[in-house]
């Protein structure tokens, strides 16, 4: 699977500031994408890496419910 955008900015902690999301790797024959998340703090001009975020496959932030949704694809191909 071709990754066109290996870094994006999305607000994952619902603070109104877009955080840095960096593509790390793929699994499941390209169906599972893994990323690193860095929370941006513009007041202190710092960022902090979210521990173990790269263990979540295909993460997306659901603004309505204020949760991070993930899913993993698995199976066999004959």
VMD Tcl script that builds the backbone (N, CA, C; Angstrom):
set m [mol new atoms 234]
animate dup $m
set s [atomselect $m all]
$s set {name element resname resid chain x y z} {
  {N N UNK 1 A 0.851 -1.176 0.000}
  {CA C UNK 1 A 0.000 0.000 0.000}
  {C C UNK 1 A 0.891 1.231 0.000}
  {N N UNK 2 A 0.642 2.123 -0.912}
  {CA C UNK 2 A 1.432 3.338 -1.038}
  {C C UNK 2 A 0.964 4.372 -0.024}
  {N N UNK 3 A 1.879 4.889 0.756}
  {CA C UNK 3 A 1.562 5.925 1.737}
  {C C UNK 3 A 1.896 7.271 1.114}
  {N N UNK 4 A 0.871 8.048 0.812}
  {CA C UNK 4 A 1.089 9.335 0.167}
  {C C UNK 4 A 1.475 10.410 1.166}
  {N N UNK 5 A 0.812 10.414 2.303}
  {CA C UNK 5 A 1.083 11.427 3.323}
  {C C UNK 5 A 1.643 10.745 4.558}
  {N N UNK 6 A 2.953 10.857 4.751}
  {CA C UNK 6 A 3.537 10.169 5.897}
  {C C UNK 6 A 3.538 11.027 7.158}
  {N N UNK 7 A 3.042 12.265 7.046}
  {CA C UNK 7 A 2.823 13.046 8.248}
  {C C UNK 7 A 1.617 13.943 8.051}
  {N N UNK 8 A 0.800 14.007 9.097}
  {CA C UNK 8 A -0.413 14.825 9.070}
  {C C UNK 8 A -0.553 15.541 10.398}
  {N N UNK 9 A -1.454 16.491 10.426}
  {CA C UNK 9 A -1.773 17.210 11.653}
  {C C UNK 9 A -3.251 17.008 11.949}
  {N N UNK 10 A -3.545 16.415 13.117}
  {CA C UNK 10 A -4.907 16.155 13.545}
  {C C UNK 10 A -4.990 16.384 15.053}
  {N N UNK 11 A -6.123 16.891 15.514}
  {CA C UNK 11 A -6.315 17.144 16.949}
  {C C UNK 11 A -6.785 15.871 17.630}
  {N N UNK 12 A -5.874 15.144 18.286}
  {CA C UNK 12 A -6.203 13.873 18.927}
  {C C UNK 12 A -6.608 14.021 20.385}
  {N N UNK 13 A -6.290 15.131 21.027}
  {CA C UNK 13 A -6.653 15.278 22.438}
  {C C UNK 13 A -7.721 16.347 22.662}
  {N N UNK 14 A -8.360 16.775 21.582}
  {CA C UNK 14 A -9.510 17.669 21.640}
  {C C UNK 14 A -9.228 18.977 22.381}
  {N N UNK 15 A -8.021 19.515 22.188}
  {CA C UNK 15 A -7.685 20.787 22.823}
  {C C UNK 15 A -7.706 21.962 21.847}
  {N N UNK 16 A -8.112 21.699 20.599}
  {CA C UNK 16 A -8.176 22.751 19.591}
  {C C UNK 16 A -6.869 22.977 18.846}
  {N N UNK 17 A -5.826 22.231 19.219}
  {CA C UNK 17 A -4.513 22.345 18.575}
  {C C UNK 17 A -4.254 21.055 17.804}
  {N N UNK 18 A -3.881 21.174 16.544}
  {CA C UNK 18 A -3.595 19.986 15.746}
  {C C UNK 18 A -2.264 19.385 16.175}
  {N N UNK 19 A -2.288 18.078 16.415}
  {CA C UNK 19 A -1.113 17.331 16.857}
  {C C UNK 19 A -0.440 16.674 15.658}
  {N N UNK 20 A 0.802 16.289 15.835}
  {CA C UNK 20 A 1.604 15.723 14.754}
  {C C UNK 20 A 1.471 14.204 14.730}
  {N N UNK 21 A 1.062 13.659 13.578}
  {CA C UNK 21 A 0.894 12.218 13.388}
  {C C UNK 21 A 1.870 11.793 12.290}
  {N N UNK 22 A 2.788 10.884 12.625}
  {CA C UNK 22 A 3.826 10.464 11.689}
  {C C UNK 22 A 3.689 8.968 11.415}
  {N N UNK 23 A 3.578 8.628 10.138}
  {CA C UNK 23 A 3.496 7.224 9.725}
  {C C UNK 23 A 4.762 6.486 10.150}
  {N N UNK 24 A 4.581 5.269 10.704}
  {CA C UNK 24 A 5.724 4.460 11.122}
  {C C UNK 24 A 5.906 3.225 10.244}
  {N N UNK 25 A 4.859 2.418 10.096}
  {CA C UNK 25 A 4.980 1.177 9.340}
  {C C UNK 25 A 3.600 0.635 9.004}
  {N N UNK 26 A 3.582 -0.446 8.227}
  {CA C UNK 26 A 2.321 -1.108 7.928}
  {C C UNK 26 A 2.438 -2.586 8.256}
  {N N UNK 27 A 1.298 -3.218 8.405}
  {CA C UNK 27 A 1.237 -4.652 8.656}
  {C C UNK 27 A 0.008 -5.202 7.961}
  {N N UNK 28 A -0.196 -6.490 8.061}
  {CA C UNK 28 A -1.371 -7.101 7.450}
  {C C UNK 28 A -1.439 -6.884 5.955}
  {N N UNK 29 A -0.298 -7.007 5.286}
  {CA C UNK 29 A -0.220 -6.824 3.832}
  {C C UNK 29 A -0.684 -5.434 3.400}
  {N N UNK 30 A -0.428 -4.446 4.238}
  {CA C UNK 30 A -0.763 -3.064 3.910}
  {C C UNK 30 A -2.108 -2.609 4.425}
  {N N UNK 31 A -2.873 -3.488 5.053}
  {CA C UNK 31 A -4.197 -3.128 5.552}
  {C C UNK 31 A -4.190 -2.479 6.915}
  {N N UNK 32 A -3.096 -2.624 7.644}
  {CA C UNK 32 A -2.981 -2.029 8.973}
  {C C UNK 32 A -1.837 -1.018 8.954}
  {N N UNK 33 A -2.162 0.222 9.260}
  {CA C UNK 33 A -1.171 1.289 9.281}
  {C C UNK 33 A -0.922 1.714 10.722}
  {N N UNK 34 A 0.336 1.970 11.032}
  {CA C UNK 34 A 0.730 2.336 12.389}
  {C C UNK 34 A 1.435 3.693 12.364}
  {N N UNK 35 A 1.169 4.504 13.382}
  {CA C UNK 35 A 1.669 5.877 13.431}
  {C C UNK 35 A 2.229 6.196 14.808}
  {N N UNK 36 A 3.039 7.237 14.864}
  {CA C UNK 36 A 3.462 7.844 16.116}
  {C C UNK 36 A 2.672 9.133 16.269}
  {N N UNK 37 A 2.299 9.437 17.504}
  {CA C UNK 37 A 1.538 10.659 17.789}
  {C C UNK 37 A 2.335 11.541 18.736}
  {N N UNK 38 A 2.485 12.799 18.355}
  {CA C UNK 38 A 3.134 13.796 19.192}
  {C C UNK 38 A 2.121 14.885 19.503}
  {N N UNK 39 A 1.812 15.064 20.794}
  {CA C UNK 39 A 0.891 16.111 21.204}
  {C C UNK 39 A 1.639 17.435 21.237}
  {N N UNK 40 A 1.081 18.434 20.584}
  {CA C UNK 40 A 1.717 19.740 20.462}
  {C C UNK 40 A 1.211 20.663 21.569}
  {N N UNK 41 A 2.130 21.337 22.245}
  {CA C UNK 41 A 1.787 22.325 23.262}
  {C C UNK 41 A 2.340 23.669 22.800}
  {N N UNK 42 A 1.509 24.503 22.167}
  {CA C UNK 42 A 2.011 25.772 21.636}
  {C C UNK 42 A 2.393 26.778 22.715}
  {N N UNK 43 A 1.831 26.655 23.898}
  {CA C UNK 43 A 2.164 27.590 24.987}
  {C C UNK 43 A 3.613 27.424 25.429}
  {N N UNK 44 A 4.050 26.165 25.535}
  {CA C UNK 44 A 5.423 25.870 25.970}
  {C C UNK 44 A 6.373 25.630 24.805}
  {N N UNK 45 A 5.827 25.636 23.574}
  {CA C UNK 45 A 6.621 25.348 22.371}
  {C C UNK 45 A 7.287 23.979 22.469}
  {N N UNK 46 A 6.491 22.991 22.925}
  {CA C UNK 46 A 7.003 21.640 23.081}
  {C C UNK 46 A 6.040 20.643 22.435}
  {N N UNK 47 A 6.525 19.419 22.303}
  {CA C UNK 47 A 5.668 18.311 21.897}
  {C C UNK 47 A 6.046 17.109 22.741}
  {N N UNK 48 A 5.103 16.192 22.899}
  {CA C UNK 48 A 5.393 14.992 23.681}
  {C C UNK 48 A 4.845 13.777 22.940}
  {N N UNK 49 A 5.677 12.764 22.830}
  {CA C UNK 49 A 5.296 11.534 22.148}
  {C C UNK 49 A 4.362 10.721 23.040}
  {N N UNK 50 A 3.277 10.236 22.470}
  {CA C UNK 50 A 2.326 9.400 23.207}
  {C C UNK 50 A 2.850 7.968 23.208}
  {N N UNK 51 A 3.136 7.470 24.391}
  {CA C UNK 51 A 3.717 6.138 24.560}
  {C C UNK 51 A 2.762 5.074 24.022}
  {N N UNK 52 A 3.284 4.143 23.259}
  {CA C UNK 52 A 2.573 2.975 22.718}
  {C C UNK 52 A 1.476 3.311 21.709}
  {N N UNK 53 A 1.385 4.560 21.258}
  {CA C UNK 53 A 0.395 4.893 20.230}
  {C C UNK 53 A 0.668 4.107 18.958}
  {N N UNK 54 A 1.928 3.817 18.692}
  {CA C UNK 54 A 2.295 3.083 17.479}
  {C C UNK 54 A 1.838 1.624 17.516}
  {N N UNK 55 A 1.273 1.175 18.626}
  {CA C UNK 55 A 0.728 -0.174 18.725}
  {C C UNK 55 A -0.716 -0.245 18.227}
  {N N UNK 56 A -1.335 0.914 18.003}
  {CA C UNK 56 A -2.727 0.976 17.537}
  {C C UNK 56 A -2.753 0.979 16.014}
  {N N UNK 57 A -3.529 0.087 15.442}
  {CA C UNK 57 A -3.598 0.036 13.980}
  {C C UNK 57 A -4.764 0.884 13.473}
  {N N UNK 58 A -4.501 1.636 12.418}
  {CA C UNK 58 A -5.500 2.457 11.730}
  {C C UNK 58 A -6.253 3.402 12.678}
  {N N UNK 59 A -5.547 4.180 13.497}
  {CA C UNK 59 A -6.236 5.037 14.468}
  {C C UNK 59 A -6.919 6.241 13.811}
  {N N UNK 60 A -8.065 6.598 14.351}
  {CA C UNK 60 A -8.799 7.799 13.947}
  {C C UNK 60 A -9.459 8.388 15.188}
  {N N UNK 61 A -9.469 9.705 15.271}
  {CA C UNK 61 A -10.103 10.366 16.409}
  {C C UNK 61 A -11.562 10.656 16.080}
  {N N UNK 62 A -12.460 10.223 16.945}
  {CA C UNK 62 A -13.899 10.460 16.794}
  {C C UNK 62 A -14.252 11.679 17.647}
  {N N UNK 63 A -14.429 12.817 16.979}
  {CA C UNK 63 A -14.700 14.069 17.701}
  {C C UNK 63 A -16.019 14.025 18.456}
  {N N UNK 64 A -17.029 13.388 17.885}
  {CA C UNK 64 A -18.350 13.346 18.522}
  {C C UNK 64 A -18.294 12.652 19.886}
  {N N UNK 65 A -17.606 11.500 19.939}
  {CA C UNK 65 A -17.548 10.723 21.175}
  {C C UNK 65 A -16.257 10.940 21.964}
  {N N UNK 66 A -15.334 11.714 21.393}
  {CA C UNK 66 A -14.056 12.043 22.037}
  {C C UNK 66 A -13.271 10.786 22.424}
  {N N UNK 67 A -13.154 9.885 21.438}
  {CA C UNK 67 A -12.388 8.659 21.639}
  {C C UNK 67 A -11.535 8.390 20.399}
  {N N UNK 68 A -10.512 7.573 20.574}
  {CA C UNK 68 A -9.691 7.125 19.453}
  {C C UNK 68 A -10.197 5.753 19.039}
  {N N UNK 69 A -10.580 5.633 17.775}
  {CA C UNK 69 A -11.060 4.369 17.230}
  {C C UNK 69 A -9.925 3.689 16.469}
  {N N UNK 70 A -9.812 2.387 16.599}
  {CA C UNK 70 A -8.824 1.624 15.846}
  {C C UNK 70 A -9.467 0.330 15.361}
  {N N UNK 71 A -8.869 -0.251 14.348}
  {CA C UNK 71 A -9.288 -1.561 13.879}
  {C C UNK 71 A -8.099 -2.235 13.227}
  {N N UNK 72 A -8.095 -3.541 13.270}
  {CA C UNK 72 A -7.024 -4.313 12.648}
  {C C UNK 72 A -7.609 -5.312 11.669}
  {N N UNK 73 A -6.933 -5.481 10.582}
  {CA C UNK 73 A -7.358 -6.430 9.549}
  {C C UNK 73 A -6.472 -7.661 9.634}
  {N N UNK 74 A -7.087 -8.836 9.610}
  {CA C UNK 74 A -6.312 -10.070 9.619}
  {C C UNK 74 A -7.053 -11.109 8.784}
  {N N UNK 75 A -6.380 -12.166 8.466}
  {CA C UNK 75 A -6.996 -13.233 7.699}
  {C C UNK 75 A -5.971 -13.898 6.810}
  {N N UNK 76 A -6.464 -14.794 5.990}
  {CA C UNK 76 A -5.571 -15.498 5.082}
  {C C UNK 76 A -6.039 -15.308 3.652}
  {N N UNK 77 A -5.137 -15.532 2.730}
  {CA C UNK 77 A -5.423 -15.367 1.329}
  {C C UNK 77 A -5.033 -16.658 0.619}
  {N N UNK 78 A -5.988 -17.320 0.020}
  {CA C UNK 78 A -5.715 -18.582 -0.669}
  {C C UNK 78 A -5.832 -18.398 -2.159}
}
mol reanalyze $m
mol bondsrecalc $m
mol representation Tube
mol addrep $m
